[in-house]
């Protein structure tokens, strides 16, 4: 009985997410060729995901997961105004704006809150990923990338608050959505 009572008390409490690190300032090109960055996204809780569209394995299913999170945020009324998804390509050679438009269209993005961004220089994005705390390595022979498949949760002030393993088969999109909505109230 004591265990049940303790469980009920714990279940009702929301988890407080501490600050992991300050995220770097950036400015990258969106699908319309306009510059979008930290300043334009300030005041919104964001999921930040580094990817490349020709990825042979983890990027497409993780982007699909992001589309499901977008759907939940839209239902909760917070998408675009209070929350955003930021997908940043680290392969500017192949991920032209035309390629990113084609890739993104597969996931029914609501572009008022889901930003697909790119840089003109590969080094710019690889350095940015590293500043976010992610490892990305390019295979010089094949042109593919080895990278950590993490979705980063960033609060309204630009502080990283959590991260989720995009490769986790049990990734809980309800929890991610709730974490985002909780941070909009801070």
N, C-alpha and C positions, 0 to 999 in steps of 0.2 A: 504494500500500500504506500509506503514512504517513497519507494522507487517510482511508482506511478505518479505520485504528486510532484516529485522532483522533475520528472519528464515533462509533465504538463506545464510547469513553471518555465522550464528551459525552452520548450517549443514555442511559447508565446513571445519570447524575446527576440528582437532582431539583432543580427550580428553587426557590430560596429567595425567598420573597415578602417584601419589605420593608414597613414601615409607611408608609402614605400620609398618614393623619390619624386622629386620635381621633374616634370618632363621638359624636354628642350623646346625652344621656340623653333618654328619652321614655317616655310612658305613654299608651297608646291603648286603645280598646275592641275586644274580640274579638267573634266571632260570637255568643257567649253573653251579651254585655253586660258581661263582666268586664274589669277593667283589666289589661293586659299591657304590659310594657315592658322596658327595658334590664335591670333588676334580675332579672326572671323569666327572661330569656334569657342572663344571664351564665353563663359556663362552657361555652357551646355555640358552635361555629363556625356562622355564619349567612350565608345569601344574603338580601339585602334588596332588594326590588323595589317601586318606587313605580308605581302604575297607576291606572286607573279602569275600571270594568266595562262602561261604555257606549262605550269607545274603539272607533273605527271601523277601526283598522288594527293597530298593533303589540302592544297589550296581550294580546289573546287568544292569538296564536301564542307570545308570550314566556311566558305562563303555562303553555301546553302544554309548552314546553321545560322549565320548572321542574318539571312533573309527571314528565318523563322523568328529571331529575336526582334527584327524590325516589325514583323506582323504583330507581335505581342505589344510592342511599344505603341504602335498605332492604335490598337484596341484600348490601351490605357490612356490615350490622349496626350502622350508626352513626346511623340516623335517629331523631330524637326524644330520644335520650339525649345524643349527642355533637354532633349537627348539627340545624339547623332552617332552615326557609324562612319569611321574613317578608314578606308582601305587604301593602303599605300603600296604601290608597285615598286619593287627594287630592281626591275629589269626594263629600263627606259628604252633600250634598243628595240626590243620586241613589243613592249607595251606602249605603243603609240596611243594617242587619244582615240583613234579609230578602233584599234584593237581592244582598248579598255571599254569603249562603248559597246562593242559586240559582246565581250565577256560579261560585262555587268548586266546587259539586257536579259541574260539567262536567269537572273535571280529576282526579277520584278522589283528593282530598287525604286524607292521613293526618293528622288534626287533632292528634295528639299531638306532631307536629313541624312542621306547616305552619300558620302563624298568618295569618289574614286580619284586618287591623286597620283601624280608622277613627277619626276624631275627630268631634266635634260641630261644630267650627268649621273652615271651609275654611282660614282664615289659619294655624291651628295646623299643619296638614299641609304647606301651602306653605312655611311657615318651616322646618319640619323637613326637607323635601326640600332646601331651600337649605343648611341646616346640614350635610347629608350631601354637599353639593357638586353637587347636581343643579339644572338649570334647568327650571322648570315655569311656563308662562304660560297664563292662562285667557283665552279669547276672550269678551269681555263680551256680544257679540251672540248667538253660537251656543251658548255654554255648554260648548264643547269645550276641550280642553287641548292645548297643544303642549309636549312634554316630551322630555327625553333618555331614551332607552330603555336604560338601563344596569342590569345586575344587579350589586350590590355584594357583595363578599366581606369579611366582618367576622370577626375572630378571637375567641377565647374572652374576651379582655380588652376587647373593644369597639373594637379598632383596625381601620380599613379597610386591607386588604392588597392588594386588586386589584379590578378591575371588568371586566365583560364586556359587549360590545355585544349586546343582545338582538335586534337587527335583523340581525345578521351571519348570512347564510345558511350559513356554514361554522363556526358556533359549535360548539366541541368539548365536548360534555357529559361525555365521559370525562375530559378535562383538568380541567374544573370540579369534578367529583366527586373526582378525585385531589387537587386543590388543597385541597379541604375536608378530606379524610381526613388529608392531611399536616399540616394545621394542628391537627387534634385531638391530634396527638402532641407539640405544642410546650408 
